[in-house]
Amino acid sequence: MNNLNIALPKRKTKIKTIAPGVGYMRIVMVNVYFVSSISDPDKWILVDCGMGPCSAQIKNAAKEYFGDDTAPSAIILTHGHFDHVGALPDLAREWNIPVYAHKMEMPYLTGKSSYPPPDPTVGKGIMPLFSPLFKRTPIDLGQQIQELKENDTIPGFPEWKIIYTPGHSPGHISLFRDYDRTLIVGDAFVTVQQESAFAIITQKQEVNPPPAYFTIDWYSSEKSLRKLAELKPEVAGTGHGIPMKGIVLRFQLDNLVKNFNEVAVPNQGRYVHQPVIANENGIVAIPKKVDNPYYKMIFSAALITLAGIAIYKAVDASRQQSY
């Protein structure tokens, strides 16, 4: 690892380096990754594209990190959920570069299929309550999107192996660099409890299962986690949370795998006992909704609270204007 000849940024940037040639930046509550080639430090790829209209933020950070206006060789998607493709249409169009994803993720990136509904009944925090508001309709990249295959490598970056890690989405992938055991996992697991607004704000660093409200196949998710734990990663860059490394990472990941059913799988939820069925054309079958009166009560209370806050701010602003 110490002998790797990969240039690091010469200027202070918003991108933080987690391994030689691998940097990340947090956008709202999700991470994007900037990965340099082992053979050519000026050649790089972007992994995932953040949340919301953030293309300018990504481009400016890349310019600072690499020192010029060089576009990446490609964009790699761990999966196509709304918080990982925010800047994708703009960046793909402006840079005119290939975008790669697993074949099982293609329907959601070519306009063919929406993702299954999120599950607001899984509990664990307030964020699932608002998940029905999250976008799940597909984007359409047309011919610009290309397939990645399991156990293949990233085109032009042979040091990075593609690991198929479904469960959170049908075509979810992770990326692994064997010689220094660097792992980019998307949302196969995360290092913050993504269901908890408090945890998101504080960014308490710990290995957690994939965000429950968007995970549609818990059996596949467990298999994917076992596959990643067996790699014994030295560094893990996750889609949510601060990247982790070393023995703490491996211990917590192993513990999550060993106790998956107890600590990861929700006590209730739409996809807990029956997964979504999907194929290369999109969603085939979705389990019926789970009736949860507790969820309805809490969601109603949350909406009333938000409405109260909005009314209070409006009244307060009106008072300020009257003085």
KARAZI-V849961 format. One line per field, one symbol per residue. ss: DSSP state (H for helix, E for strand, C for the rest). psi: psi as a letter, one per 20 degrees, with the letter a starting at -180 (. if undefined). burial: b if it has 16 or more other C-alpha atoms within 10 Angstrom, else e. A space follows every 50 residues. Layout:
# KARAZI-V849961
ss = ???
psi = ???
burial = ???
This chain:
# KARAZI-V849961
ss = CCCCCCCCCCCCCCCEEEECCEEEEEECCEEEEEEECCCCCCCEEEECCC CCCCHHHHHHHHHHHHCCCCCCCEEECCCCCHHHCCCHHHHHHHHCCEEE EEHHHHHHCECCCCCCCCCCCCCCCCHHHHHHHCCCCCCECHHHEEEECC CCEECCEEEEEEEECCCCCCCCEEEEECCCCEEEEECCEECCCCCCHHHH HHCCCCCEECCHHHCCCHHHHHHHHHHHHCCCCCEEEECCCCCEEHHHHH HHHHHHHHCHHHHCCCCCCCCCCCCCEEECCEEEECCCCCCCHHHHHHHH HHHHHHHHHHHHHHHHHHHHHHC
psi = hijpmpqqqiqpripppirpjoqqppoekqqqqopqqhhnhiprqporka pankhhggggghgggijakpqrhrppphrjqhjijgjgggghgghlrqpp rqhiighiijjhqqqqqroijibiahhhhjhiiqpjqrroicihpqqqqp jarppimiioqpoomrghrhkpqrppoghjlppoicjhrrkqniiphghg ghlpoqpqrqohiipinhghgggghgghhiilqhpoorhprpqrrbhggh ghgghgghkghhigpqhrqhjgiprqpqaiibpgqpqqqppnhggggggg hggggggggggghggghgghhi.
burial = eeeeebebbeeebbbbbbbbbbbbbbbeebbbbbbbbbeeebbbbbbbbb beebbeebeebbebbbeeeebbbbbbbbbbbbbbbbbbebbbeeeebbbb bbbbbbbbbbeebbbbbbbbbbbbebbbbebeeeebbbbebeeebeebbe eebbeebebbbbbbbbbbbbbbbbbbbeeeebbbbbbbbbbbbbbbeeeb eebebbbbbbbbbbbbbbbbbbebbbebbeebbbbbbbbbbbbbbeeebb ebbbebbeebeeebbbeebbbbeebbebeeebbeebeeeeeeeebeeebe eeeeeeeeeeeeeeeeeeeeeee
